[in-house]
Amino acid sequence: MSFGVLRRLWGYVTGRPDPKFVAQQLRKPSGKFAGKIGQKMDMVNEPLFDLTLETMNPVQGDHILEIGFGTGRYIHRLISANKGIRIAGVDYSEKMVEMAKQHNQESIAAGKLDVKLGSSKALPFPEATFDKVFCNMVIYFWEDPDPHLQEIHRVLKPGGAFYTGIRRRKSMLVFPFVDYGFELYTMSEWQKILRGNRFSLLENQFSRDPSIEIDGNEVHLESCCIVAAKK
């Protein structure tokens, strides 16, 4: 598939042909375009969320943090996975926090979910709060991942696990917007970064996403969930 076809394809998906603008919105959805970009993220990232959820396998008593929850449309799946868990979330975008609160009013009112506006470089939680922390498609926007991982390490309980949901690097290269501020990693590169921040590797899970057909073209992405434990 040629670059020109891919560019038109992504323009159809987003309704905005400028890949630089798309990259900015994916980093931090804002303004009148935030709702639309959030919906597209939901569509593309649903298989990755399900892979990460299956890999986490929440158990009774788990306290779980999601970093970069976007619209929050799939948080209910996490809550439904085990009714004896508590969920917190942090997102960098005011618009995404607003949408997540709208989508999860009952869970918030019932005290099962707490969503906050904030940065993963300064998580608004005490030390050793969570059993599990996860993020999907977030590490691409960390220019220097070390401060983020140090904060994740801080808020995890001893032996707690961090779940990184990403797409294989070659999958992401089909999108023109990755040329604008995306930090793409191979599996081995990200594993090395985790080890350098006092995490020990536990397992990797993979899945091949269902094809996405847009205007007669098919896009296949490969999802990965990398699991590491706090040392």
N, C-alpha and C positions, 0 to 999 in steps of 0.2 A: 504494500500500500504506500503510495507516494506521500511526501510531506504535504503537498497541496491538498490531497484528499483528506488527510488527517486534520489539517487546519480547518477545512470546511466542516468536517465531522464535529469537531469540538465547538465550532461556532454554532452549529445546529443544537448541540446539547445545551449550551449555556445561553444562547440567544445573543452572545457577545463575541465577535470574532477576534478581539484583541487578546492574545494569550497573556500578555503582561498584566492586563487588568484582571483577567481570570486568576492569575497567580496571587495577586494582591488580595482578591476577595477570598480565595481559599485559605490564605494565611489568617485573615481576620475579616469575616463577613461584616459588612456595614452598609448603612444607607438603604435605599429602596431596593437594591439588588440583593440584599442579604437573604431574604426569604427564598428567592429563586435559586441562589447558589446553595443554600441549605438543603433544598429539595433534591438537587442534583447530587450533592454529597451523600444524602440518604440512599438514593438509588444505587450509586456506584459502590458504596461501602457496606451495604447490608450483608453480603456474603462474608466480608472480613469481620464484621461485628459478631456474626453467628459462629465463625471459627474461633474467635477469641473467647466467646462465652462458653463454648463447648470445651475448650482447653482449660479454662479457669475452673469449671465444674464447682460452682459455689456450694458450700456446705453450711449447715446450721451454725450460726454464731459469727459468720464472716462479716467483717467490716471492710467494704471495698470502695476504692476511690477511682473514678474515671477522670482522666485529664483530657480536655478537648472533646466534650460530649456533643458539640454541634447543636442541632435542633432538639436533641434528647428524645427523638421519636422511638428509639429502640430500648430506652432504659427500662421500660415495663417488662421486657423480656428477661432482663437481668433480675428484676424484682420477683418475677414469677418463677424463676429457676429454683428458688428456695425461699420460702416465706420467713425464714428465721435469720435473714441477713439485713444489714443496714448499708445504704449506699450514699456516697457523697460524690459531688462532681465540681470541677473547676473548669471554666472556659475563659478565654482571653477576649471574647467578643460580647459586648453588651447585648447585641441583637440575638445572638444564640442563647444567652442566658434567659432573655425574655421569652423566646420560643420554647425553650426547654421547660420553663415554669408553666407555660400554657398547656403543653402536652402532658404534663405530669402533676396536675393540680391535686388529684386525689392522693397520690403517693406522698406529696409534700405535706398535705394537710394531716395525713395519718402518721407523720413522723418517720416514714420509711426512707425518705429521700431529702437530701440537703444539697442544693446547687448554689454555687458562689461564682462571682466574677473575680478572676484573679489570674496570676501567672504561675506556671510550673517552676519558675526560678525562685519564687517566694510563696510556697504553699501555705495557706492560712489555717494550718492545723498543728497541734503539738507533736512532739516526737513520739514515735512508736504508737501511732494511732491505728494503722490499717494492717489487715492481714494480707490484702492483695491490692495492687495498684495496676491499672492498665490504661493504655492509650492506643488509638487506632489512627494511622495516617497523620501523626502529630510530629514525629521526630524530624520530618523533612524541613520543618520551619525553625529548628534549633540551630542557629549559626555556630554556637559552641554548646554541645550537649552536656558537658561536664557539670555546670551549675544546676541544670535540670535534674540530672541523675543523682547529684548529691542531695537535693531536696527530697527526691523520691526515696532515696536510701534513709534519710532522716525520719520521714513519716511512717515508714514501714516498721512493723514489729520485728523483733529478732527472728530470723528465719522466714520472714514474709517474702512474697514473690511479686516480681514485676513482669507484666505481660506486654510485650511490644508487638502491636499489630501493624504490619507493613505489607507492601507489594514487592515482589521481586524487582530488582532494579531494571531488568530488561522489559518488564511489563510497563513500568512508568515511562520509559523512553518513547513510547508511542504518542505521548501527549506534548504538544508544543509548549505548554505553560511551564514545564519543568525547567526550561532554560532561564527562568526568572526567579531566582532566590530559593530554589529547592536544593536541599542537601540530600542526595541519593546515596544509599549504602548497599554494598553487597552484604550477604549474610555474615561472612567472615569479618568484614570491617566493623559491623555493628556489634558482633560478639566480642571483638577485641576492646571496643569502647566500654562495653558493660564490665568486662573483667578489670579494666583500668579504673573503674569506679566502685570497686569492692562488691561486685556481684559475681556469683558463681553460676554457670550455665546449667540448666536442668534438662530442657528438651526444646525441640522445634517441631511445630506442626504446620502442615501445608495443605492447601486445597486449590483446585483450579476452578475459578468462578464460572458460573453460567455465562454464556455469551451475551453481550449487550448489542442488540441490533438497533442501529440508528440510521435512518434514511438509506436502508439497504446495505449498510456496512456492519460487520461484526467486529467487536473488540473483545479479546480474551485477556483477563488479568489473573495472575497467580498470587494468592494470599498466603501470608506467613504469620505465624505467631511464635515469637521467641520468648521463652520463659527463663527467668534468672532469679536466683534467691539472694537475699541480703546476707552478706557474710557477717 
